């Protein structure tokens, strides 16, 4: 639905509501990847693309009082929403079991005896974990070229073995296309992986006495080709792989010993490598939240000596009414902030500050085509996912009566998951007194959410 149709549609709803009285200096260059690894190229100190010759927007500053305050009400309408919703049901798939490295016979005793102690005694009875398998659960999914790619995690005390499956949505069964398991307790993968432009990105770590290997790897979903796109072995460097609001892959390189400035890289899919971000100098003050929207960083900042936050990006600095909260979305014309109770909408064209209580609607949010998608108040709540025209408060339930999470922007709309909770229990720990007598025994219980359905939402 184009914006003219959306406005006309919204206007018709407003008339109906009234009639019914319803009211985003030089640093150390990352170490090159060894030649025996297949790589996507060196890292670059700066993004070497041709300079942008478009005119830079005029930076503007606004005080809180420059905006007209308007209180809005959520208006849930009983009409067909202006979106198309589809889903893939993976709840019936069995992804089997794996024995994690810490449960293998040669490692279990040392691992669990050193894992956690009480009054100098091991908390876990390691014999109960030997060769104990862990059930796989869908942890993250991606729809790409007619297939659903399912990242399955085998989680045991933060030891993450994983597998990647491909499921043809036209029919058939999931097919395993990649599997990773630690060979020793000194190596591990982070639990989070990220999908972008037909690939999955993940981090790999291996530690020994004098070395701390950190790698970021890219796995091509269609060819099965794996590439090391970042590597560092220094004990000073720590890394954090994540994604921005638009789904671009980001890598933060921070320094634990030298305390050098954090370096941010973004993955360039055309070059097949990370490039250093330019123009990401943070504003003065305490940064309480930040994100990258449409290639531009926005920061929520608490200035020194002030109580209220300011929103700062390349376009503007806005004095806000917030003393806590986060950025939902920000661009040149509109900004949405959330303080855990109310949604604050700053319209830079109309110079309006709209305030809406959305405390009963959830805290997962994503913007797409001018619509706000919102839901998920917690893993124990069954509640709808809504789409909303934020400047008007007009709201449509699009799915109901499930437990939904991970509402996020997709290349052509929005995606989210329906989940269920599962619990894995192992009778495996005991506490003894100084004489070795057991005075408390129990079991290891791990609750986790598994994905049952993957939803995609597109504008009509």
C-alpha positions in Angstrom: 0.0 0.0 0.0 1.5 3.3 -1.0 1.5 6.3 1.3 -1.4 8.1 -0.4 -3.6 5.0 0.0 -2.4 4.7 3.6 -3.3 8.3 4.3 -6.7 7.9 2.7 -7.3 4.7 4.6 -6.2 6.4 7.9 -8.4 9.4 7.1 -11.5 7.2 6.6 -10.8 5.5 10.0 -10.4 8.9 11.7 -13.8 10.0 10.4 -15.3 6.7 11.6 -13.7 7.0 15.0 -14.9 10.6 15.4 -18.4 9.6 14.4 -18.3 6.8 17.1 -16.7 9.1 19.7 -13.6 7.0 19.9 -11.6 9.0 21.1 21.0 4.5 14.2 41.7 9.5 14.9 43.3 6.2 13.7 42.9 2.9 15.4 44.7 -0.4 15.4 44.0 -2.3 12.2 42.6 -5.8 12.8 45.1 -8.7 12.3 44.9 -10.2 8.8 43.3 -13.7 8.6 45.9 -16.5 8.1 46.3 -17.6 4.5 45.2 -21.1 5.2 41.7 -19.8 6.0 39.4 -18.8 3.2 38.7 -15.2 3.7 36.6 -12.4 2.3 39.5 -9.9 2.1 41.4 -7.6 4.5 39.7 -5.0 6.7 39.9 -1.4 5.7 40.6 1.5 8.0 37.8 3.4 6.3 34.9 2.8 4.0 36.6 3.5 0.6 33.4 4.0 -1.4 33.2 7.0 -3.6 32.4 10.2 -1.6 28.7 11.0 -1.2 28.1 14.1 -3.2 24.5 14.6 -2.0 23.9 17.7 0.0 24.2 17.2 3.7 21.0 17.9 5.7 21.0 21.1 7.8 21.5 20.3 11.5 18.8 21.7 13.7 18.4 22.0 17.5 15.1 22.0 19.3 14.1 22.6 22.9 11.4 20.5 24.5 9.1 23.6 24.5 9.4 23.9 20.7 7.0 21.1 20.2 3.2 21.2 20.8 2.2 18.4 23.2 -0.7 16.2 22.1 -2.1 13.3 24.1 -3.3 10.4 22.0 -5.3 7.4 22.8 -4.9 3.9 21.4 -7.8 3.3 19.1 -8.1 -0.4 18.4 -10.4 -0.8 15.3 -12.4 -3.8 14.2 -11.4 -3.5 10.5 -9.2 -5.5 8.1 -5.6 -4.4 8.8 -3.6 -2.9 5.8 -1.1 -5.8 5.9 -0.7 -9.3 4.7 0.3 -11.9 7.3 1.8 -15.3 6.5 3.5 -17.9 8.7 5.6 -21.1 8.6 4.8 -23.7 11.2 7.9 -25.6 12.5 6.5 -26.8 15.8 6.3 -30.4 14.7 10.0 -30.8 13.7 12.4 -32.8 15.8 16.0 -31.6 15.7 17.4 -34.4 17.8 19.9 -34.4 20.6 23.7 -33.8 21.0 26.1 -34.5 23.8 27.9 -31.2 24.6 31.6 -31.3 25.2 31.2 -30.6 28.9 29.2 -33.8 29.2 31.7 -36.0 27.5 33.4 -38.5 29.8 36.9 -37.1 29.4 35.8 -33.6 30.4 32.8 -33.9 32.7 34.7 -34.3 36.0 37.0 -31.3 35.6 34.2 -29.2 34.1 31.5 -29.7 36.7 33.9 -29.8 39.7 35.2 -26.4 38.7 31.9 -25.0 37.5 30.3 -23.8 40.8 31.1 -24.5 44.4 29.4 -24.1 47.8 31.6 -23.8 50.9 34.5 -25.2 48.9 32.6 -28.2 47.7 31.4 -28.8 44.1 27.8 -28.0 43.6 27.2 -30.4 40.7 27.5 -34.1 40.8 29.5 -34.6 37.6 28.6 -38.3 37.2 25.0 -37.4 36.5 26.0 -35.4 33.5 28.3 -37.9 31.7 27.1 -38.5 28.2 23.9 -36.7 28.9 22.4 -35.5 25.6 20.8 -32.0 25.2 17.7 -31.6 23.1 17.9 -29.1 20.2 15.5 -26.1 20.1 14.9 -23.6 17.2 16.4 -20.4 18.4 16.3 -18.1 15.4 14.9 -18.3 11.9 15.2 -16.5 8.5 13.0 -16.6 5.4 15.1 -16.4 2.3 14.3 -17.3 -1.4 11.4 -19.5 -0.5 13.2 -21.4 2.3 13.1 -21.1 6.0 16.5 -21.3 7.6 16.4 -22.6 11.2 19.2 -22.0 13.7 18.9 -24.8 16.3 20.7 -24.4 19.7 21.7 -27.2 22.0 22.1 -25.2 25.2 23.7 -26.6 28.3 25.1 -24.2 31.0 26.0 -21.7 28.3 27.8 -24.3 26.2 26.3 -23.8 22.7 26.5 -26.5 20.1 24.3 -25.6 17.1 23.0 -26.8 13.8 21.6 -24.9 10.8 18.6 -26.4 8.9 17.0 -25.5 5.5 13.3 -26.0 5.1 11.6 -25.7 1.7 8.3 -24.0 2.4 6.8 -25.7 -0.6 7.0 -29.0 1.3 9.4 -31.6 2.6 11.4 -31.9 5.8 14.1 -29.8 7.3 17.6 -30.6 5.9 20.7 -30.1 8.0 23.2 -27.9 6.1 25.7 -27.1 8.9 26.6 -28.5 12.3 29.0 -27.1 14.9 30.2 -28.8 18.1 33.0 -27.8 20.5 35.9 -30.4 20.6 37.3 -29.1 23.9 35.8 -26.9 26.7 38.3 -24.1 25.6 36.4 -23.3 22.4 32.9 -22.0 22.0 30.4 -20.1 19.9 28.3 -17.3 21.1 24.6 -18.1 21.3 23.4 -15.4 18.9 23.8 -15.6 15.2 22.6 -13.1 12.6 21.1 -13.4 9.2 21.7 -10.8 6.5 21.6 -10.9 2.6 21.4 -14.6 2.3 24.1 -15.5 4.9 24.4 -16.3 8.5 27.1 -14.6 10.7 28.4 -16.0 14.0 31.4 -15.7 16.3 33.9 -18.4 17.3 36.3 -18.3 20.3 39.2 -20.5 21.4 41.4 -19.8 24.4 44.7 -21.1 25.6 47.5 -19.9 27.9 48.9 -17.2 25.6 46.3 -16.8 22.9 42.7 -15.7 22.6 41.4 -16.5 19.2 38.3 -14.6 18.1 36.7 -15.0 14.7 33.6 -13.8 12.9 32.4 -16.2 10.2 30.0 -15.9 7.3 28.1 -18.9 6.1 26.4 -18.6 2.7 22.9 -20.1 2.9 22.7 -21.1 -0.8 26.3 -22.3 -1.6 27.3 -23.6 1.9 30.6 -21.7 1.6 32.0 -20.5 4.9 34.4 -17.5 5.1 36.4 -16.1 8.0 35.7 -12.3 7.8 37.4 -11.2 11.0 40.2 -12.5 13.2 42.1 -11.3 16.2 44.3 -13.2 18.7 45.2 -10.5 21.2 44.2 -10.8 24.8 43.4 -7.0 24.8 40.6 -7.2 22.2 37.1 -8.2 22.9 34.4 -8.3 20.2 30.6 -8.0 20.1 28.7 -9.0 17.0 25.2 -7.6 16.6 22.9 -6.0 14.0 21.4 -2.6 13.6 17.7 -1.7 13.3 17.8 -2.3 9.5 19.5 -5.7 9.9 23.0 -4.7 8.9 25.8 -6.7 10.5 27.9 -4.7 13.0 31.1 -5.6 14.9 32.3 -3.7 17.9 35.9 -4.1 18.8 36.6 -3.0 22.3 39.9 -3.1 24.3 40.0 -4.7 27.8 43.6 -3.7 28.7 44.8 -0.7 26.7 41.4 1.0 26.9 41.7 2.3 23.4 38.5 3.7 21.9 35.9 1.2 20.7 36.0 0.6 16.9 32.8 -0.1 15.0 32.8 -2.1 11.7 29.9 -2.7 9.4 29.8 -5.6 7.0 29.9 -4.5 3.3 28.1 -7.3 1.3 29.5 -6.0 -2.0 33.1 -6.1 -0.8 32.6 -9.2 1.3 34.4 -7.7 4.3 34.0 -5.4 7.3 34.7 -1.8 6.8 35.3 0.8 9.5 32.4 3.1 10.2 32.9 6.8 9.5 31.2 9.7 11.2 30.2 7.7 14.3 31.6 10.2 16.8 29.3 10.1 19.8 27.9 13.3 21.3 29.0 14.6 24.7 27.1 13.3 27.8 26.1 9.9 29.1 24.8 7.7 26.3 21.9 5.7 27.6 20.7 4.2 24.3 21.7 4.2 20.6 20.8 2.5 17.3 21.4 2.9 13.6 18.5 3.7 11.4 18.8 3.9 7.6 22.6 4.3 7.9 22.5 7.1 10.5 23.3 6.7 14.2 20.9 8.2 16.8 21.8 8.6 20.5 19.7 9.1 23.5 22.0 11.2 25.8 21.8 12.5 29.4 23.7 15.8 29.4 25.8 16.5 32.4 23.8 18.3 35.1 20.5 17.6 33.4 17.8 15.2 34.3 16.0 14.9 30.9 17.4 13.1 27.9 18.3 14.6 24.5 18.0 12.8 21.1 21.0 13.4 18.9 21.8 12.4 15.3 23.1 13.9 12.1 19.7 15.7 11.6 18.9 17.3 14.9 19.3 17.5 18.6 15.9 17.4 20.5 15.4 18.2 24.1 12.9 15.4 25.2 10.5 14.8 28.0 12.1 11.4 28.9 14.2 10.6 32.0 14.4 6.9 31.0 13.8 4.9 27.9 15.1 3.9 24.5 14.9 4.8 20.8 12.2 2.9 18.8 12.9 4.7 15.5 14.4 7.9 14.2 14.9 9.5 10.8 14.9 13.1 9.4 11.2 13.6 9.8 10.0 11.6 12.8 11.4 10.0 16.0 9.7 7.5 18.3 10.9 7.0 21.9 9.6 4.6 24.6 9.9 5.0 28.3 8.5 1.6 29.3 5.0 3.1 29.7 4.4 5.7 27.0 5.3 6.1 23.4 6.7 9.6 22.6 6.4 10.6 18.9 8.3 13.7 17.7 7.0 14.9 14.4 9.7 17.2 12.9 7.4 18.4 10.1 4.4 19.4 12.2 6.5 20.2 15.3 4.2 18.0 17.4 5.1 15.8 20.4 2.4 13.1 20.6 2.2 11.0 23.8 0.4 7.7 24.0 0.1 5.1 26.9 1.0 1.7 25.4 1.8 -0.1 28.6 -0.6 -2.9 27.9 0.6 -3.5 24.3 4.1 -4.9 24.8 7.7 -3.7 24.4 8.9 -5.4 21.2 8.6 -2.8 18.4 9.6 -2.2 14.8 8.7 0.4 12.1 8.0 -0.4 8.5 6.4 1.8 5.8 5.2 4.3 8.4 3.5 1.6 10.6 4.5 0.6 14.1 4.4 -3.1 14.9 4.2 -3.8 18.6 3.6 -6.8 21.0 5.3 -9.2 23.5 5.0 -8.1 27.1 6.9 -11.2 28.3 7.3 -14.9 27.7 4.4 -15.7 30.0 1.9 -13.4 28.4 -0.4 -14.5 25.6 -1.3 -11.3 23.7 -1.7 -9.9 20.2 0.7 -8.3 17.9 -0.6 -5.0 16.6 0.1 -2.7 13.7 -0.4 1.0 14.4 -0.5 4.3 12.6 1.5 6.0 15.3 0.6 9.7 14.7 -3.1 8.8 14.9 -3.2 5.9 17.4 -5.3 3.8 15.0 -4.4 0.2 15.8 -5.1 -3.2 14.3 -4.5 -6.6 15.9 -2.9 -8.8 13.3 -2.4 -12.0 15.3 -3.9 -13.0 18.6 -3.8 -15.5 21.4 -0.2 -16.6 21.2 3.2 -15.9 22.8 5.1 -13.7 20.3 8.6 -12.3 20.3 11.5 -10.9 18.3 9.4 -8.3 16.3 12.0 -6.9 13.9 12.2 -5.1 10.6 12.8 -7.3 7.5 13.9 -6.3 4.0 10.3 -6.1 2.8 8.3 -5.8 6.0 8.4 -7.2 9.5 9.0 -10.6 11.0 8.3 -12.1 14.4 8.0 -15.5 16.0 5.5 -17.5 18.0 7.2 -19.3 20.8 6.5 -21.9 23.5 8.4 -22.6 26.7 10.2 -25.9 27.3 12.1 -27.1 30.4 15.1 -29.5 30.5 15.9 -31.0 33.8 18.9 -33.1 34.9 19.1 -34.5 38.4 22.7 -33.4 38.9 23.7 -31.4 42.0 24.2 -31.8 45.7 25.5 -29.7 48.5 27.6 -31.4 51.3 28.7 -30.2 54.7 32.3 -30.1 55.9 32.2 -33.8 56.6 31.0 -34.7 53.2 27.5 -35.5 54.2 24.8 -34.4 51.8 22.4 -32.0 53.3 20.8 -30.6 50.1 20.4 -32.2 46.7 18.4 -31.1 43.6 18.4 -30.9 39.8 19.6 -28.7 37.1 16.6 -27.1 35.4 16.9 -25.0 32.2 13.8 -23.2 30.8 14.0 -21.9 27.2 11.8 -20.6 24.5 11.6 -22.6 21.3 10.2 -21.1 18.0 7.0 -22.8 16.8 6.0 -20.4 14.0 7.8 -17.8 11.9 5.6 -14.8 10.8 6.2 -12.4 8.0 4.1 -9.2 7.5 4.0 -7.1 4.4 2.0 -4.0 3.5 -0.9 -4.6 1.1 
